[in-house]
Amino acid sequence: MRVSDVLSLLAAGASEQEIVEDYPYLTSEDVRACLHYAAAQADHTIVRAS
């Protein structure tokens, strides 16, 4: 399962627990890792040209 799949489930309103129950090969730690990855991808420096 891709990170984007987990994020889409969360965005659609699925809870961490629901995802883990529906996809038993995932753990709560996996779901949190997806969130951490997404946060890291969104955190970048913005450089403004003068």
C-alpha distance matrix in Angstrom:
0.0 3.8 6.7 8.3 6.4 7.4 10.6 11.4 11.3 13.6 15.7 16.3 17.7 15.4 16.4 14.7 16.2 15.1 11.4 12.1 14.3 12.2 9.2 11.6 9.5 8.9 12.2 14.1 14.3 10.6 10.9 14.1 12.9 10.8 14.1 16.1 14.3 14.9 18.4 19.1 18.2 20.5 23.2 25.4 29.1 30.8 33.9 36.6 39.1 42.7
3.8 0.0 3.8 5.3 5.2 6.7 8.8 9.9 11.1 12.9 14.4 15.6 17.5 15.8 16.9 15.3 17.6 16.7 13.0 14.2 16.9 14.9 12.3 14.7 12.7 11.2 13.9 15.0 14.7 10.9 10.8 13.4 11.7 8.9 12.1 13.9 11.6 11.8 15.5 16.1 14.7 17.1 19.9 21.9 25.5 27.2 30.2 32.9 35.3 39.0
6.7 3.8 0.0 3.8 5.4 5.3 6.2 8.6 10.0 10.8 12.2 14.3 15.8 14.4 15.1 13.4 16.3 16.0 12.5 13.8 16.9 15.5 13.3 15.6 13.8 11.3 13.1 13.4 12.7 9.3 8.5 10.4 8.8 5.5 8.4 10.3 8.2 8.2 11.8 12.7 11.7 13.8 16.6 18.8 22.6 24.4 27.6 30.3 33.0 36.5
8.3 5.3 3.8 0.0 3.8 5.5 5.0 6.0 8.6 9.8 10.1 12.0 14.3 13.7 15.2 14.4 17.4 16.5 13.2 15.5 18.2 16.2 14.6 17.6 16.3 14.0 15.9 15.9 15.8 12.5 10.9 12.8 11.8 8.1 9.8 12.3 10.2 8.7 12.4 13.8 12.0 13.4 16.7 18.9 22.5 23.7 26.9 29.3 31.9 35.4
6.4 5.2 5.4 3.8 0.0 3.8 5.4 5.1 6.3 8.7 9.8 10.6 12.8 11.5 13.4 12.9 15.3 13.8 10.5 12.9 15.1 12.8 11.5 14.7 14.0 12.1 14.5 14.8 15.5 12.2 10.4 13.2 12.9 9.5 11.5 14.4 12.9 11.8 15.3 17.0 15.6 16.9 20.2 22.5 26.2 27.4 30.7 33.0 35.6 39.1
7.4 6.7 5.3 5.5 3.8 0.0 3.8 5.4 5.1 6.3 8.6 9.9 11.0 9.3 10.3 9.3 12.0 11.1 7.8 10.1 12.9 11.4 10.1 13.0 12.5 9.8 11.5 11.3 12.1 9.2 6.9 9.8 10.1 7.0 8.7 11.9 11.3 10.6 13.6 15.7 15.1 16.3 19.2 22.0 25.7 27.2 30.7 33.2 36.1 39.4
10.6 8.8 6.2 5.0 5.4 3.8 0.0 3.8 5.4 5.1 6.0 8.5 10.0 9.5 10.7 10.4 13.7 13.0 10.4 13.0 15.8 14.5 13.7 16.6 16.2 13.2 14.2 13.2 13.7 11.3 8.4 10.0 10.6 7.0 7.2 10.7 10.2 8.2 11.1 13.6 12.9 13.3 16.4 19.3 22.9 24.2 27.7 30.0 33.0 36.2
11.4 9.9 8.6 6.0 5.1 5.4 3.8 0.0 3.8 5.4 5.0 6.1 8.7 8.9 11.3 12.0 14.8 13.2 10.9 14.2 16.2 14.2 14.0 17.4 17.5 15.0 16.6 15.8 16.9 14.4 11.4 13.5 14.2 10.7 11.0 14.5 13.7 11.5 14.3 16.9 15.6 15.7 19.1 21.8 25.2 26.1 29.6 31.5 34.3 37.6
11.3 11.1 10.0 8.6 6.3 5.1 5.4 3.8 0.0 3.8 5.4 5.1 6.6 5.5 8.2 9.1 11.5 9.5 7.6 11.1 12.7 10.9 11.4 14.7 15.5 13.0 14.5 13.6 15.5 13.4 10.2 12.8 14.3 11.3 11.6 15.3 15.3 13.6 16.2 18.9 18.2 18.4 21.6 24.5 28.0 29.1 32.7 34.7 37.7 40.9
13.6 12.9 10.8 9.8 8.7 6.3 5.1 5.4 3.8 0.0 3.8 5.4 5.2 4.9 6.3 7.4 10.5 9.6 8.3 11.5 13.6 12.7 13.3 16.1 16.8 13.8 14.2 12.4 14.2 12.7 9.1 10.7 12.8 10.2 9.4 13.2 13.9 12.0 13.9 17.0 16.9 16.7 19.5 22.7 26.1 27.3 31.0 33.0 36.2 39.3
15.7 14.4 12.2 10.1 9.8 8.6 6.0 5.0 5.4 3.8 0.0 3.8 5.4 7.3 9.4 11.1 14.1 12.9 11.8 15.2 17.0 15.8 16.5 19.6 20.2 17.3 17.9 16.1 17.6 16.0 12.4 13.6 15.3 12.3 11.0 14.6 15.0 12.3 14.0 17.3 16.6 15.7 18.8 21.8 25.1 25.7 29.4 31.1 34.2 37.1
16.3 15.6 14.3 12.0 10.6 9.9 8.5 6.1 5.1 5.4 3.8 0.0 3.8 6.0 9.2 11.7 13.9 11.8 11.3 15.1 16.0 14.4 15.8 19.1 20.3 17.8 18.8 17.4 19.4 17.8 14.3 16.1 18.0 15.0 14.3 18.0 18.3 15.8 17.7 21.0 20.1 19.4 22.6 25.5 28.7 29.3 32.9 34.4 37.4 40.4
17.7 17.5 15.8 14.3 12.8 11.0 10.0 8.7 6.6 5.2 5.4 3.8 0.0 3.8 6.3 9.5 11.4 9.7 10.3 13.7 14.6 13.8 15.6 18.4 20.0 17.4 17.7 15.7 18.2 17.2 13.6 15.1 17.7 15.3 14.1 17.8 18.9 16.7 18.1 21.6 21.4 20.6 23.4 26.6 29.8 30.6 34.3 36.0 39.1 42.0
15.4 15.8 14.4 13.7 11.5 9.3 9.5 8.9 5.5 4.9 7.3 6.0 3.8 0.0 3.8 6.7 8.1 6.1 6.6 10.0 10.8 10.2 12.0 14.7 16.5 14.0 14.4 12.8 15.6 14.6 11.2 13.3 16.0 14.0 13.5 17.2 18.2 16.7 18.4 21.6 21.7 21.5 24.2 27.5 30.9 32.1 35.8 37.8 41.0 43.9
16.4 16.9 15.1 15.2 13.4 10.3 10.7 11.3 8.2 6.3 9.4 9.2 6.3 3.8 0.0 3.8 5.3 5.1 6.3 8.7 9.9 10.6 12.2 14.0 15.9 13.0 12.4 10.2 13.2 13.1 9.7 11.3 14.5 13.3 12.6 15.9 17.7 16.7 17.9 21.0 21.8 21.6 23.9 27.4 30.8 32.3 36.1 38.2 41.5 44.4
14.7 15.3 13.4 14.4 12.9 9.3 10.4 12.0 9.1 7.4 11.1 11.7 9.5 6.7 3.8 0.0 3.8 5.5 5.3 6.3 8.7 10.0 10.6 11.8 13.2 10.0 8.9 6.4 9.5 9.6 6.6 8.3 11.5 11.0 10.7 13.7 15.5 15.3 16.6 19.3 20.4 20.8 22.8 26.3 29.8 31.7 35.4 37.8 41.1 44.1
16.2 17.6 16.3 17.4 15.3 12.0 13.7 14.8 11.5 10.5 14.1 13.9 11.4 8.1 5.3 3.8 0.0 3.8 5.4 5.2 6.1 8.6 9.9 10.4 12.7 10.2 9.0 7.2 10.9 11.5 9.4 11.2 14.3 14.2 14.4 17.1 18.9 19.0 20.3 22.9 24.0 24.6 26.5 30.0 33.5 35.4 39.2 41.6 44.9 47.9
15.1 16.7 16.0 16.5 13.8 11.1 13.0 13.2 9.5 9.6 12.9 11.8 9.7 6.1 5.1 5.5 3.8 0.0 3.8 5.5 5.1 6.0 8.4 10.0 12.7 10.8 10.8 10.0 13.6 13.1 10.8 13.4 16.1 15.1 15.6 18.7 20.0 19.6 21.4 24.1 24.7 25.2 27.6 31.0 34.5 36.2 39.9 42.1 45.4 48.4
11.4 13.0 12.5 13.2 10.5 7.8 10.4 10.9 7.6 8.3 11.8 11.3 10.3 6.6 6.3 5.3 5.4 3.8 0.0 3.8 5.4 5.1 5.9 8.2 10.0 7.8 8.7 8.5 11.5 10.2 8.1 11.3 13.4 12.2 13.3 16.4 17.2 17.0 19.2 21.6 22.0 22.8 25.3 28.5 32.2 33.9 37.5 40.0 43.1 46.3
12.1 14.2 13.8 15.5 12.9 10.1 13.0 14.2 11.1 11.5 15.2 15.1 13.7 10.0 8.7 6.3 5.2 5.5 3.8 0.0 3.8 5.6 5.2 5.6 7.6 5.6 5.7 6.4 9.7 9.0 8.1 11.2 13.1 12.8 14.3 16.8 17.8 18.5 20.5 22.5 23.3 24.5 26.7 29.9 33.5 35.6 39.2 41.8 45.0 48.2
14.3 16.9 16.9 18.2 15.1 12.9 15.8 16.2 12.7 13.6 17.0 16.0 14.6 10.8 9.9 8.7 6.1 5.1 5.4 3.8 0.0 3.8 5.6 5.7 9.1 8.5 9.0 9.9 13.3 12.7 11.8 14.8 16.9 16.5 17.9 20.5 21.5 21.9 24.0 26.1 26.8 27.9 30.2 33.4 37.1 39.0 42.6 45.2 48.3 51.5
12.2 14.9 15.5 16.2 12.8 11.4 14.5 14.2 10.9 12.7 15.8 14.4 13.8 10.2 10.6 10.0 8.6 6.0 5.1 5.6 3.8 0.0 3.8 6.1 9.0 8.9 10.7 11.9 15.0 13.5 12.4 15.9 17.5 16.3 18.0 21.0 21.4 21.4 23.9 26.1 26.2 27.3 30.0 33.0 36.7 38.4 42.0 44.4 47.4 50.7
9.2 12.3 13.3 14.6 11.5 10.1 13.7 14.0 11.4 13.3 16.5 15.8 15.6 12.0 12.2 10.6 9.9 8.4 5.9 5.2 5.6 3.8 0.0 3.8 5.5 5.7 8.5 10.7 13.0 11.0 10.7 14.4 15.3 14.3 16.7 19.2 19.3 19.8 22.5 24.2 24.3 25.9 28.4 31.3 35.0 36.9 40.4 43.0 45.9 49.3
11.6 14.7 15.6 17.6 14.7 13.0 16.6 17.4 14.7 16.1 19.6 19.1 18.4 14.7 14.0 11.8 10.4 10.0 8.2 5.6 5.7 6.1 3.8 0.0 3.8 5.3 7.3 10.2 12.4 11.1 11.8 15.1 15.9 15.8 18.3 20.3 20.6 21.8 24.2 25.6 26.2 28.0 30.2 33.1 36.8 39.0 42.4 45.2 48.1 51.5
9.5 12.7 13.8 16.3 14.0 12.5 16.2 17.5 15.5 16.8 20.2 20.3 20.0 16.5 15.9 13.2 12.7 12.7 10.0 7.6 9.1 9.0 5.5 3.8 0.0 3.8 6.7 10.3 11.4 9.4 11.1 14.3 14.2 14.4 17.3 18.9 18.8 20.3 22.9 23.8 24.3 26.6 28.6 31.3 35.0 37.3 40.6 43.5 46.3 49.8
8.9 11.2 11.3 14.0 12.1 9.8 13.2 15.0 13.0 13.8 17.3 17.8 17.4 14.0 13.0 10.0 10.2 10.8 7.8 5.6 8.5 8.9 5.7 5.3 3.8 0.0 3.8 6.9 8.0 5.9 7.3 10.5 10.8 10.9 13.7 15.3 15.5 17.0 19.4 20.6 21.3 23.3 25.2 28.1 31.8 34.1 37.5 40.4 43.4 46.7
12.2 13.9 13.1 15.9 14.5 11.5 14.2 16.6 14.5 14.2 17.9 18.8 17.7 14.4 12.4 8.9 9.0 10.8 8.7 5.7 9.0 10.7 8.5 7.3 6.7 3.8 0.0 3.8 5.2 5.1 6.6 8.8 9.7 11.0 13.0 14.3 15.4 17.1 18.9 20.1 21.4 23.3 24.8 27.9 31.4 34.0 37.4 40.4 43.5 46.7
14.1 15.0 13.4 15.9 14.8 11.3 13.2 15.8 13.6 12.4 16.1 17.4 15.7 12.8 10.2 6.4 7.2 10.0 8.5 6.4 9.9 11.9 10.7 10.2 10.3 6.9 3.8 0.0 3.8 5.4 5.2 6.3 8.6 10.0 11.0 12.4 14.3 15.7 16.8 18.5 20.2 21.6 22.9 26.2 29.7 32.2 35.7 38.6 41.9 44.9
14.3 14.7 12.7 15.8 15.5 12.1 13.7 16.9 15.5 14.2 17.6 19.4 18.2 15.6 13.2 9.5 10.9 13.6 11.5 9.7 13.3 15.0 13.0 12.4 11.4 8.0 5.2 3.8 0.0 3.8 5.5 5.1 6.0 8.7 9.9 10.2 12.1 14.2 15.2 16.2 18.2 20.0 20.9 24.0 27.4 30.2 33.6 36.7 39.9 42.9
10.6 10.9 9.3 12.5 12.2 9.2 11.3 14.4 13.4 12.7 16.0 17.8 17.2 14.6 13.1 9.6 11.5 13.1 10.2 9.0 12.7 13.5 11.0 11.1 9.4 5.9 5.1 5.4 3.8 0.0 3.8 5.5 5.0 6.4 8.9 9.7 10.4 12.5 14.3 15.2 16.5 18.6 20.0 23.0 26.6 29.1 32.5 35.6 38.6 41.8
10.9 10.8 8.5 10.9 10.4 6.9 8.4 11.4 10.2 9.1 12.4 14.3 13.6 11.2 9.7 6.6 9.4 10.8 8.1 8.1 11.8 12.4 10.7 11.8 11.1 7.3 6.6 5.2 5.5 3.8 0.0 3.8 5.4 5.2 6.6 8.8 10.0 10.9 12.7 14.5 15.6 17.0 18.8 22.0 25.6 27.9 31.4 34.3 37.4 40.6
14.1 13.4 10.4 12.8 13.2 9.8 10.0 13.5 12.8 10.7 13.6 16.1 15.1 13.3 11.3 8.3 11.2 13.4 11.3 11.2 14.8 15.9 14.4 15.1 14.3 10.5 8.8 6.3 5.1 5.5 3.8 0.0 3.8 5.3 5.1 6.2 8.6 9.9 10.6 12.3 14.3 15.4 16.6 20.0 23.4 25.9 29.5 32.4 35.6 38.7
12.9 11.7 8.8 11.8 12.9 10.1 10.6 14.2 14.3 12.8 15.3 18.0 17.7 16.0 14.5 11.5 14.3 16.1 13.4 13.1 16.9 17.5 15.3 15.9 14.2 10.8 9.7 8.6 6.0 5.0 5.4 3.8 0.0 3.8 5.4 4.9 6.0 8.6 9.8 10.4 12.2 14.2 15.3 18.3 21.8 24.5 27.8 30.9 34.0 37.2
10.8 8.9 5.5 8.1 9.5 7.0 7.0 10.7 11.3 10.2 12.3 15.0 15.3 14.0 13.3 11.0 14.2 15.1 12.2 12.8 16.5 16.3 14.3 15.8 14.4 10.9 11.0 10.0 8.7 6.4 5.2 5.3 3.8 0.0 3.8 5.4 5.1 6.2 8.6 9.9 10.6 12.4 14.3 17.3 21.0 23.3 26.7 29.6 32.6 35.9
14.1 12.1 8.4 9.8 11.5 8.7 7.2 11.0 11.6 9.4 11.0 14.3 14.1 13.5 12.6 10.7 14.4 15.6 13.3 14.3 17.9 18.0 16.7 18.3 17.3 13.7 13.0 11.0 9.9 8.9 6.6 5.1 5.4 3.8 0.0 3.8 5.4 5.1 6.1 8.6 9.9 10.7 12.4 15.8 19.3 21.5 25.1 27.8 31.1 34.1
16.1 13.9 10.3 12.3 14.4 11.9 10.7 14.5 15.3 13.2 14.6 18.0 17.8 17.2 15.9 13.7 17.1 18.7 16.4 16.8 20.5 21.0 19.2 20.3 18.9 15.3 14.3 12.4 10.2 9.7 8.8 6.2 4.9 5.4 3.8 0.0 3.8 5.5 5.1 6.2 8.7 10.0 10.6 13.9 17.3 20.0 23.4 26.5 29.7 32.7
14.3 11.6 8.2 10.2 12.9 11.3 10.2 13.7 15.3 13.9 15.0 18.3 18.9 18.2 17.7 15.5 18.9 20.0 17.2 17.8 21.5 21.4 19.3 20.6 18.8 15.5 15.4 14.3 12.1 10.4 10.0 8.6 6.0 5.1 5.4 3.8 0.0 3.8 5.4 5.1 6.2 8.7 10.0 12.6 16.3 18.8 22.1 25.2 28.2 31.5
14.9 11.8 8.2 8.7 11.8 10.6 8.2 11.5 13.6 12.0 12.3 15.8 16.7 16.7 16.7 15.3 19.0 19.6 17.0 18.5 21.9 21.4 19.8 21.8 20.3 17.0 17.1 15.7 14.2 12.5 10.9 9.9 8.6 6.2 5.1 5.5 3.8 0.0 3.8 5.4 5.1 6.3 8.7 11.6 15.3 17.3 20.8 23.5 26.6 29.8
18.4 15.5 11.8 12.4 15.3 13.6 11.1 14.3 16.2 13.9 14.0 17.7 18.1 18.4 17.9 16.6 20.3 21.4 19.2 20.5 24.0 23.9 22.5 24.2 22.9 19.4 18.9 16.8 15.2 14.3 12.7 10.6 9.8 8.6 6.1 5.1 5.4 3.8 0.0 3.8 5.4 5.2 6.2 9.8 13.2 15.4 19.0 21.8 25.1 28.1
19.1 16.1 12.7 13.8 17.0 15.7 13.6 16.9 18.9 17.0 17.3 21.0 21.6 21.6 21.0 19.3 22.9 24.1 21.6 22.5 26.1 26.1 24.2 25.6 23.8 20.6 20.1 18.5 16.2 15.2 14.5 12.3 10.4 9.9 8.6 6.2 5.1 5.4 3.8 0.0 3.8 5.5 5.2 7.9 11.4 14.2 17.5 20.6 23.8 26.8
18.2 14.7 11.7 12.0 15.6 15.1 12.9 15.6 18.2 16.9 16.6 20.1 21.4 21.7 21.8 20.4 24.0 24.7 22.0 23.3 26.8 26.2 24.3 26.2 24.3 21.3 21.4 20.2 18.2 16.5 15.6 14.3 12.2 10.6 9.9 8.7 6.2 5.1 5.4 3.8 0.0 3.8 5.5 7.2 10.9 13.0 16.3 19.3 22.2 25.5
20.5 17.1 13.8 13.4 16.9 16.3 13.3 15.7 18.4 16.7 15.7 19.4 20.6 21.5 21.6 20.8 24.6 25.2 22.8 24.5 27.9 27.3 25.9 28.0 26.6 23.3 23.3 21.6 20.0 18.6 17.0 15.4 14.2 12.4 10.7 10.0 8.7 6.3 5.2 5.5 3.8 0.0 3.8 6.2 9.6 11.1 14.7 17.3 20.5 23.6
23.2 19.9 16.6 16.7 20.2 19.2 16.4 19.1 21.6 19.5 18.8 22.6 23.4 24.2 23.9 22.8 26.5 27.6 25.3 26.7 30.2 30.0 28.4 30.2 28.6 25.2 24.8 22.9 20.9 20.0 18.8 16.6 15.3 14.3 12.4 10.6 10.0 8.7 6.2 5.2 5.5 3.8 0.0 3.8 7.0 9.4 12.9 15.8 19.2 22.1
25.4 21.9 18.8 18.9 22.5 22.0 19.3 21.8 24.5 22.7 21.8 25.5 26.6 27.5 27.4 26.3 30.0 31.0 28.5 29.9 33.4 33.0 31.3 33.1 31.3 28.1 27.9 26.2 24.0 23.0 22.0 20.0 18.3 17.3 15.8 13.9 12.6 11.6 9.8 7.9 7.2 6.2 3.8 0.0 3.7 6.4 9.6 12.8 15.9 19.0
29.1 25.5 22.6 22.5 26.2 25.7 22.9 25.2 28.0 26.1 25.1 28.7 29.8 30.9 30.8 29.8 33.5 34.5 32.2 33.5 37.1 36.7 35.0 36.8 35.0 31.8 31.4 29.7 27.4 26.6 25.6 23.4 21.8 21.0 19.3 17.3 16.3 15.3 13.2 11.4 10.9 9.6 7.0 3.7 0.0 3.7 6.3 9.7 12.9 15.7
30.8 27.2 24.4 23.7 27.4 27.2 24.2 26.1 29.1 27.3 25.7 29.3 30.6 32.1 32.3 31.7 35.4 36.2 33.9 35.6 39.0 38.4 36.9 39.0 37.3 34.1 34.0 32.2 30.2 29.1 27.9 25.9 24.5 23.3 21.5 20.0 18.8 17.3 15.4 14.2 13.0 11.1 9.4 6.4 3.7 0.0 3.8 6.5 9.8 12.7
33.9 30.2 27.6 26.9 30.7 30.7 27.7 29.6 32.7 31.0 29.4 32.9 34.3 35.8 36.1 35.4 39.2 39.9 37.5 39.2 42.6 42.0 40.4 42.4 40.6 37.5 37.4 35.7 33.6 32.5 31.4 29.5 27.8 26.7 25.1 23.4 22.1 20.8 19.0 17.5 16.3 14.7 12.9 9.6 6.3 3.8 0.0 3.8 6.5 9.5
36.6 32.9 30.3 29.3 33.0 33.2 30.0 31.5 34.7 33.0 31.1 34.4 36.0 37.8 38.2 37.8 41.6 42.1 40.0 41.8 45.2 44.4 43.0 45.2 43.5 40.4 40.4 38.6 36.7 35.6 34.3 32.4 30.9 29.6 27.8 26.5 25.2 23.5 21.8 20.6 19.3 17.3 15.8 12.8 9.7 6.5 3.8 0.0 3.8 6.3
39.1 35.3 33.0 31.9 35.6 36.1 33.0 34.3 37.7 36.2 34.2 37.4 39.1 41.0 41.5 41.1 44.9 45.4 43.1 45.0 48.3 47.4 45.9 48.1 46.3 43.4 43.5 41.9 39.9 38.6 37.4 35.6 34.0 32.6 31.1 29.7 28.2 26.6 25.1 23.8 22.2 20.5 19.2 15.9 12.9 9.8 6.5 3.8 0.0 3.8
42.7 39.0 36.5 35.4 39.1 39.4 36.2 37.6 40.9 39.3 37.1 40.4 42.0 43.9 44.4 44.1 47.9 48.4 46.3 48.2 51.5 50.7 49.3 51.5 49.8 46.7 46.7 44.9 42.9 41.8 40.6 38.7 37.2 35.9 34.1 32.7 31.5 29.8 28.1 26.8 25.5 23.6 22.1 19.0 15.7 12.7 9.5 6.3 3.8 0.0
